[in-house]
Amino acid sequence: MNRPSYQEKCLYVELLGTVVFLGELLAYRTLLDSHALSEALCAYGIVYWGYSFLVNRRLRFRLGDYLIDERDWWIESKGTRVAHMILSTGVIVLLIRIKNAPTLSATGIFKRLFILLVISSAARIVQMLRLYRASE
């Protein structure tokens, strides 16, 4: 088995950060013994995953933080494509849900958007790690 590349190590760290953030969020929720998630934590999560999802990819490759080749571009594109498919499908389902149940509150929409961002980010990371392992 080959040693993981720099890109794979970054993905493992990003996946670990996602798991730790979700663990802290669940611990916070259970300590308060309520079903309400903190809007501040959700907002932080949306900003973090939005930054990671929209900005981070372009900046990493443009600024030259690490060396890339065609395989890395291909894997990054496949991972981003999976994340976009999950996110767009989730937003469509959310819009249908809003249309069918107009009583859905802004907080409910906010929480569902947060869950969509986390799921799409995790799917991107897992897909990319799977492709790196398959391309060895």
The 8 nearest C-alpha neighbors of each residue, nearest first, counted from 0:
[[1, 2, 135, 3, 132, 133, 4, 134],
 [2, 0, 3, 135, 4, 132, 131, 134],
 [1, 3, 4, 0, 5, 7, 8, 135],
 [4, 2, 7, 1, 8, 5, 6, 131],
 [5, 3, 7, 6, 8, 2, 9, 1],
 [4, 6, 8, 7, 9, 3, 65, 10],
 [5, 7, 9, 4, 8, 10, 3, 71],
 [8, 6, 10, 4, 9, 5, 3, 11],
 [7, 9, 11, 5, 10, 6, 12, 4],
 [10, 8, 6, 12, 7, 11, 13, 5],
 [11, 9, 13, 7, 8, 12, 14, 124],
 [10, 12, 14, 8, 13, 9, 15, 7],
 [13, 11, 15, 9, 10, 14, 16, 8],
 [12, 14, 10, 16, 15, 11, 9, 17],
 [15, 13, 11, 17, 16, 12, 10, 18],
 [14, 16, 12, 18, 17, 13, 11, 19],
 [17, 15, 13, 19, 14, 18, 20, 12],
 [16, 18, 14, 20, 15, 19, 21, 13],
 [17, 19, 15, 21, 16, 20, 22, 14],
 [20, 18, 22, 16, 21, 17, 15, 23],
 [21, 19, 17, 23, 22, 18, 16, 24],
 [20, 22, 24, 18, 23, 19, 25, 17],
 [23, 21, 19, 25, 24, 20, 18, 26],
 [24, 22, 26, 20, 21, 25, 27, 19],
 [23, 25, 21, 27, 22, 26, 20, 28],
 [24, 26, 28, 22, 27, 23, 21, 29],
 [27, 25, 23, 29, 28, 24, 30, 22],
 [28, 26, 24, 30, 25, 29, 23, 31],
 [27, 29, 25, 26, 31, 30, 36, 24],
 [28, 30, 32, 26, 31, 27, 25, 33],
 [31, 29, 27, 32, 28, 26, 33, 25],
 [30, 32, 29, 28, 33, 27, 34, 26],
 [33, 31, 29, 30, 28, 34, 27, 35],
 [34, 32, 35, 31, 28, 29, 36, 30],
 [33, 35, 36, 28, 32, 29, 31, 37],
 [36, 34, 33, 37, 28, 38, 31, 32],
 [37, 35, 38, 28, 34, 41, 40, 24],
 [36, 38, 40, 39, 41, 35, 28, 27],
 [37, 39, 41, 40, 42, 36, 106, 110],
 [38, 40, 42, 37, 41, 43, 44, 36],
 [41, 39, 43, 37, 42, 38, 44, 24],
 [40, 42, 38, 44, 43, 39, 45, 37],
 [43, 41, 39, 45, 44, 40, 38, 46],
 [44, 42, 40, 46, 41, 45, 47, 39],
 [43, 45, 41, 47, 42, 46, 48, 40],
 [44, 46, 42, 48, 47, 43, 49, 113],
 [45, 47, 49, 43, 44, 48, 50, 42],
 [48, 46, 44, 50, 45, 49, 43, 51],
 [49, 47, 51, 45, 50, 46, 52, 44],
 [48, 50, 52, 46, 51, 47, 45, 53],
 [51, 49, 47, 54, 48, 53, 52, 46],
 [50, 52, 55, 48, 49, 53, 54, 47],
 [51, 53, 49, 50, 48, 54, 55, 120],
 [54, 52, 50, 49, 51, 55, 56, 57],
 [55, 53, 50, 56, 57, 51, 52, 58],
 [54, 56, 51, 58, 57, 59, 50, 53],
 [57, 55, 59, 58, 54, 60, 53, 52],
 [56, 58, 60, 59, 55, 54, 61, 53],
 [59, 57, 61, 55, 60, 56, 62, 54],
 [60, 58, 56, 57, 62, 64, 61, 55],
 [59, 61, 63, 58, 57, 62, 56, 64],
 [60, 62, 58, 63, 59, 57, 64, 56],
 [63, 61, 59, 60, 64, 58, 57, 65],
 [64, 62, 60, 65, 61, 59, 66, 58],
 [65, 63, 59, 62, 60, 66, 61, 58],
 [66, 64, 63, 67, 60, 59, 5, 6],
 [65, 67, 63, 68, 64, 60, 5, 6],
 [68, 66, 71, 65, 69, 72, 60, 70],
 [67, 69, 71, 70, 72, 66, 73, 74],
 [68, 70, 72, 71, 73, 67, 74, 75],
 [69, 71, 73, 72, 68, 74, 67, 134],
 [70, 72, 74, 68, 73, 69, 67, 75],
 [73, 71, 69, 75, 70, 74, 76, 68],
 [72, 74, 70, 76, 71, 75, 69, 77],
 [75, 73, 71, 77, 76, 72, 127, 70],
 [74, 76, 72, 78, 73, 77, 71, 79],
 [77, 75, 79, 73, 74, 78, 80, 72],
 [76, 78, 80, 74, 79, 75, 73, 81],
 [79, 77, 123, 75, 127, 81, 80, 76],
 [78, 80, 82, 76, 81, 77, 123, 83],
 [79, 81, 77, 83, 78, 82, 76, 84],
 [82, 80, 84, 78, 79, 83, 123, 85],
 [81, 83, 119, 79, 123, 85, 80, 84],
 [82, 84, 86, 80, 81, 85, 87, 79],
 [85, 83, 81, 87, 82, 86, 88, 80],
 [86, 84, 88, 82, 83, 87, 119, 89],
 [85, 87, 83, 89, 88, 84, 119, 82],
 [86, 88, 90, 84, 89, 85, 83, 91],
 [89, 87, 91, 85, 86, 90, 84, 92],
 [88, 90, 92, 86, 87, 91, 85, 93],
 [89, 91, 93, 87, 92, 88, 94, 86],
 [92, 90, 94, 88, 93, 89, 87, 95],
 [93, 91, 89, 95, 90, 94, 96, 88],
 [92, 94, 90, 96, 91, 95, 89, 97],
 [95, 93, 97, 91, 96, 92, 90, 98],
 [94, 96, 92, 98, 93, 97, 99, 91],
 [95, 97, 93, 99, 94, 98, 100, 92],
 [98, 96, 94, 100, 101, 95, 99, 93],
 [97, 99, 95, 96, 100, 101, 94, 93],
 [100, 98, 96, 97, 95, 101, 94, 102],
 [101, 99, 97, 102, 98, 96, 103, 95],
 [102, 100, 97, 103, 98, 99, 96, 104],
 [101, 103, 100, 104, 97, 99, 98, 105],
 [104, 102, 101, 100, 107, 97, 105, 108],
 [105, 103, 107, 106, 102, 108, 101, 109],
 [104, 106, 108, 107, 109, 103, 110, 102],
 [105, 107, 109, 104, 108, 110, 38, 103],
 [108, 106, 104, 110, 109, 105, 103, 111],
 [107, 109, 105, 111, 106, 110, 112, 104],
 [108, 110, 106, 112, 107, 111, 105, 113],
 [111, 109, 113, 107, 112, 108, 106, 114],
 [110, 112, 114, 108, 113, 109, 115, 107],
 [113, 111, 115, 109, 110, 114, 108, 116],
 [112, 114, 110, 116, 111, 115, 45, 109],
 [113, 115, 111, 117, 112, 116, 118, 110],
 [116, 114, 112, 118, 113, 117, 119, 86],
 [115, 117, 119, 113, 114, 118, 120, 112],
 [116, 118, 120, 114, 115, 119, 121, 113],
 [117, 119, 115, 121, 120, 116, 122, 114],
 [120, 118, 82, 122, 116, 121, 117, 85],
 [121, 119, 123, 117, 122, 118, 116, 82],
 [120, 122, 124, 118, 123, 119, 117, 125],
 [123, 121, 119, 125, 120, 124, 126, 118],
 [124, 122, 78, 82, 120, 126, 121, 125],
 [123, 125, 121, 127, 122, 126, 10, 128],
 [124, 126, 128, 122, 127, 123, 129, 121],
 [127, 125, 129, 123, 78, 124, 128, 122],
 [126, 128, 130, 78, 124, 129, 125, 74],
 [129, 127, 131, 125, 130, 126, 124, 132],
 [128, 130, 126, 132, 127, 131, 125, 133],
 [131, 129, 133, 127, 132, 128, 134, 126],
 [132, 130, 128, 134, 133, 129, 127, 135],
 [131, 133, 129, 130, 134, 135, 128, 127],
 [132, 134, 130, 131, 135, 129, 128, 127],
 [135, 133, 131, 132, 130, 70, 129, 74],
 [134, 133, 132, 131, 1, 0, 130, 3]]
